[in-house]
Structure formats: structure tokens, C-alpha cells
Amino acid sequence: MAKKKISIVYCIADSSLTGAPRHLLSLVSNLDPRDFSVSVILPQGPLAEELNRKKITTFLVPMRSRSDMAAVSAIKKLLTKYDPDILHVHGQRAGLLARLAVKELPIKVIYTEHTWTKDFRLENPLLHWAHIRSMRTLDRITDMNIAVSQAVADFMISANITKPDKLKVIYNGIDIVSDKRDEVFSWAEKLGLCKKDVVIGTVGSLNIQKDIASLLKAMPRILKRLPNIKLVIVGTGPLQKWLNNLTRKLKIDNAVIFTGTVPRVEPILKTFSIFVLCSRSEAFGISILEAMKAHVPVIATKVGGIPEIITTNRNGILIEPGNPKKLSVAVMKLLNDKKLQKKLVVGGDETLHKFSITTMVRETEKLYKQLIK
């Protein structure tokens, strides 16, 4: 007689293919199908399309805001109908809506926090306080929390959001085996790059936390010394128009390329000479691992979970956030030191084994089984 699989319904309000959605995609694509059956509640978008392509069951529910009671009702109907063993929710909006939906149902609840650390701040202090208060309240409906880094876990404990016995750190992971498809040369052509061009690049949502503005403000100093530099910015977001205007204001628009979203980041990363992540706040920083996988040396800010990945001069360089001058100095120093570049690439290769998808998935599977027992 075949053993009963553990049924899991995931819920996420972001259907892009950025940090948390990519984490969820990696997780559900790699769970052991002999032990788990999975489905995902989410809005329409690239993540939903990718899940469908992988033949993973999806239920499309728009989640327009944190007060979307129509979404709460729709999620509750799905949970009542399919009665999973576990509801695993990801991110703030789904974390609120789905936990309101499940509160009267006999379903185990896991919440994964992908964003909040001591460095993360909402612009509105009252809204910031309200978010933390709601996280504390929602923890009463939660059986277990997952933090994607120790920095996230430390924040959740210090802010009294949850207790240590209801919290586990499971690091994000990536597939450390490179995709055999090679689109590097086509990307160089698409971006209009010449052989003499040296590329600094970054990947991420164009929002206030990623602080792309500091990278743009560092560019005039870099271009003064190294005029053949190009800056490639991969991603979209609410600050896109403002960042385009800043580029023109700084008179560096001939050296900056905004690509928008790309289907796969690895080929475009391989056109980079240096990868820069200049976030003000970062729960983990999976794009750092993707750069390491593409054998690109990394400069990143010393915030959130990033120091858990990077040790300066071993597998990357850490700098203080919000300082374009220091960022420009770090970039120029690394570009002029080929020996250090090679050392950081070797260190990056060694780091990847600690943050593999295999480790992330096995740790999560273990948690699911413990929760059901």
C-alpha cells in the first residue's frame, strides 16, 4: 500500500520572477514527488506561467492589497475544498491574506519571511509600526516560521514577532550546476557591447531598498578614470522612471543600459566583469550567489544577510551602504586587480556549496515532516 503524501498549498502575492517568487519556484520544483503533493495560490504573472510550464497545479487569485477581503474569501474556499496538510505562505501580503483565510481551519501553517531585517524601513513610520504589529498578531495563527537568513531571524526575535522555538533559519539556495545553454554572445550583441567595454552590472527590483541611485552616482567618478565602462541594470520596479531621469541628470546615459526583466539571468551575468549589489536592506541576496555561479566577482553592501554570504577579500568585497564615493573606489580597485578578481571567483565557487538548492529543499522537507508528526 502506497504511503500517503503530505499535501502542501503554497501562497504568494508576487507573481514576478524576482527574489521570493524564484525561491518558491526552486522549492516546489525540487520537492521529492514521492513524499509531497503541491499546488500554489498566486496572481497571474511570470511565476504562474513558469509553474504551469512545469505542470505544477496553480490557482489564480488576485491579491490587490493587504485589505483584499475578496482574496481572503477565495483562498479560504480553496483551502476548505482541498484541505491540505500544510499551508506555506511567502511574503507580507500573502502572509496576511492567507493566514486570515486559514485561521479557523485545521491546517498547519508555515510562514517564510523574505524581506524584514533591522535595516529594512518603510518610509511611513506609522505604517512600519502597523506592519510589525500585524506580524506579531499573525504569529498566533502560525505553527512555524522560516527565516531566509540569520539576520531575518534576529530581527523577528528582537521585534517580538515570534519565539525562538517557532523559528528556523533555512538559507536560500540555487542550482549550482550551470545551464548548458549559452546565450552570452547574443546578450553582448543585444546590449550593444564592444570587445573593449568593461561591464559593471546589477540585478534586482528597481525600488528604494536596492538603492540603484548610489550605483548611478558612483559612475561619473568611475568613468573619469575608466571611460570604457558600461553599467548594465537588470530589472524593473517603481523607481524606473526616476532612475532614468537621474541617469540623464548625471550625464551618464551613454554608459548605462536598463534591460528590464530577462527570462534567465545567468547568460547576462556572464557579460559582467563585476557584479554590484548596493542595497540599503537585504534579507539574503540570492543574486550574489547567481553572480558567483557565473564566475563574476562581487561587491555588495554590509547589510542584512549579505555578510552571512560574503567575507571581504575571500569571496567578495563588502562596503558600507549609501556611499557612492566609497563604492566607486571599491569598483576601480577591483577592476585594476586581476589577481584579486580571480581569488574572489574561486572563493565564490567554494561558497556556492553551502547555499545549494539541494540543502534548502532537504531542510524544508525535514521541517514539513516534523510538523506533520
PEPEBEL-V68936 format. One record per backbone hydrogen bond with DSSP energy under -1.0 kcal/mol. CO is the residue of the C=O (numbers start at 0). NH is the residue of the N-H. E is the energy in kcal/mol with one decimal. If there is no record, write none. Layout:
CO;NH;E
CO;NH;E
This chain:
5;36;-2.1
6;84;-1.3
6;85;-2.0
7;38;-1.6
8;87;-2.6
9;40;-3.3
10;89;-2.5
14;46;-2.9
17;21;-2.7
18;22;-2.2
19;23;-2.5
20;24;-2.5
21;25;-2.4
22;26;-2.2
23;27;-2.8
24;28;-1.8
26;29;-1.0
31;34;-1.6
31;35;-1.8
34;5;-3.0
36;7;-2.8
38;9;-2.8
39;58;-2.7
40;11;-2.1
41;60;-2.0
44;48;-2.1
45;49;-2.3
46;50;-2.5
47;51;-2.3
48;52;-2.1
49;53;-1.5
50;55;-2.7
51;54;-1.6
56;39;-2.1
58;41;-2.2
64;67;-1.3
66;68;-1.5
67;71;-1.5
68;72;-2.3
69;73;-2.3
70;74;-2.7
71;75;-2.4
72;76;-2.1
73;77;-1.8
74;78;-2.6
75;79;-2.5
76;80;-2.3
77;81;-2.6
78;82;-2.1
84;107;-1.9
85;8;-2.5
86;109;-2.7
87;10;-1.9
88;111;-2.6
90;94;-2.2
91;95;-1.8
92;96;-2.6
93;97;-2.5
95;99;-2.0
96;100;-1.7
97;101;-1.7
101;104;-2.4
104;106;-2.0
107;86;-3.0
108;142;-2.0
108;143;-1.7
109;88;-2.9
110;145;-2.9
111;90;-1.9
112;147;-1.2
116;119;-1.0
123;127;-2.4
124;128;-2.3
125;129;-2.3
126;130;-2.3
127;131;-1.9
128;132;-2.4
129;133;-2.4
130;134;-2.1
131;135;-2.0
132;136;-2.0
133;137;-2.7
134;138;-1.1
136;139;-1.5
137;140;-1.6
138;141;-1.3
143;110;-2.1
144;167;-2.2
145;112;-2.4
146;169;-2.2
148;152;-1.9
149;153;-3.0
150;154;-1.8
151;155;-2.4
152;156;-2.0
153;157;-2.7
154;158;-2.5
155;160;-2.3
155;161;-1.3
156;159;-1.7
162;165;-2.1
163;166;-1.4
165;144;-2.5
167;146;-2.4
173;356;-1.7
182;186;-2.0
183;187;-2.3
184;188;-2.0
185;189;-2.7
186;190;-2.5
187;192;-2.7
188;191;-1.1
193;196;-1.1
197;229;-2.8
198;272;-3.3
198;273;-1.6
199;231;-2.7
200;275;-2.8
201;233;-2.6
204;206;-2.0
205;238;-2.7
208;279;-3.5
211;215;-2.3
212;216;-2.6
213;217;-1.1
217;221;-1.7
218;222;-3.2
219;223;-1.5
220;224;-1.1
221;225;-3.3
225;228;-1.4
227;197;-2.2
229;199;-3.1
230;256;-3.1
231;201;-2.1
232;258;-2.4
233;203;-2.5
235;205;-1.6
236;239;-1.7
238;242;-2.9
239;243;-2.2
240;244;-2.2
241;245;-2.3
242;246;-2.2
243;247;-1.8
244;248;-2.5
245;249;-2.4
246;251;-2.2
247;250;-1.0
251;254;-2.2
254;230;-3.3
256;232;-3.1
259;234;-1.3
264;268;-2.5
265;269;-1.5
267;270;-1.4
268;271;-1.9
273;200;-2.4
274;298;-2.6
276;300;-1.7
281;304;-2.4
284;287;-1.5
285;289;-1.8
286;290;-2.0
287;291;-2.3
288;292;-2.5
289;293;-1.5
290;295;-2.4
291;294;-1.7
296;274;-2.7
297;316;-1.9
298;276;-2.4
299;318;-2.0
300;302;-1.8
302;305;-2.0
304;307;-1.2
305;308;-2.0
305;309;-2.6
310;313;-2.2
310;314;-1.9
315;312;-2.4
316;299;-2.7
318;301;-2.7
322;326;-2.2
323;327;-2.5
324;328;-2.0
325;329;-2.3
326;330;-2.4
327;331;-2.5
328;332;-2.5
329;333;-2.2
330;334;-2.6
331;335;-1.5
333;336;-1.4
336;340;-2.0
337;341;-2.2
338;342;-2.0
339;343;-2.5
340;344;-2.0
341;345;-2.2
342;346;-2.4
343;347;-2.3
344;348;-2.1
345;349;-1.8
346;350;-1.7
347;351;-1.7
350;353;-1.7
354;173;-2.0
355;359;-2.0
356;360;-3.1
357;361;-2.5
358;362;-2.3
359;363;-1.8
360;364;-2.9
361;365;-2.2
362;366;-1.6
363;367;-2.4
364;368;-2.3
365;369;-2.2
366;370;-2.3
367;371;-2.0
368;372;-2.0
